[in-house]
């Protein structure tokens, strides 16, 4: 799987694995890590006079 991804990306390219539960092989290193937050819209904007 990882060799396939590396072949698809090509040399020097990046893969976004933020939503992947898989752990990359030890020879793959993170370029950067970013903490994220999930934003959820409850669908009530119209009732509040916003939509």
N, C-alpha and C positions, 0 to 999 in steps of 0.2 A: 504494500500500500504506500509506504513512504517513498520507495524508489519510484513508483509511478507518479506520485505528486512532484517529486524533484524533476523527473523527466518532462512532465507537462509544463512546469514553471520555466525551466531553463536556467542556465547559470546566472547567479546574482539576483534572481527575482525573489519576491516575498510571498508567503502564504499567510492569510489571515485565519488563525485558528481560535479566535476568541470564543466561539460557541462549540468547539469540539471538546468532548470529554476525553479524547485520546491523548496520551502523552507521547510527544515526539521522541525519536531516538536520541541517545546521549550526544551524538555528534551534531545535532541540530541545535542552534543557539537562538534565544530570543533577541530580536533587534530592539524591541521596546515592549514594555508592559504598561497597560493603562487600566486603572480601575474604572468600572462603568456603573451606571445606574439604569434600571429599567423604568421607563416612563409609561404609565398606563392611563388611557383615557376611559373614564367610566361611561361615556356616552350620554351624559346629562347636560351638555352645554345648552341645548334648546330650552330646557326647563328653567335654566337660570337666565334666560334672555340673552345668551351669547351667540346663538346660532340660528 
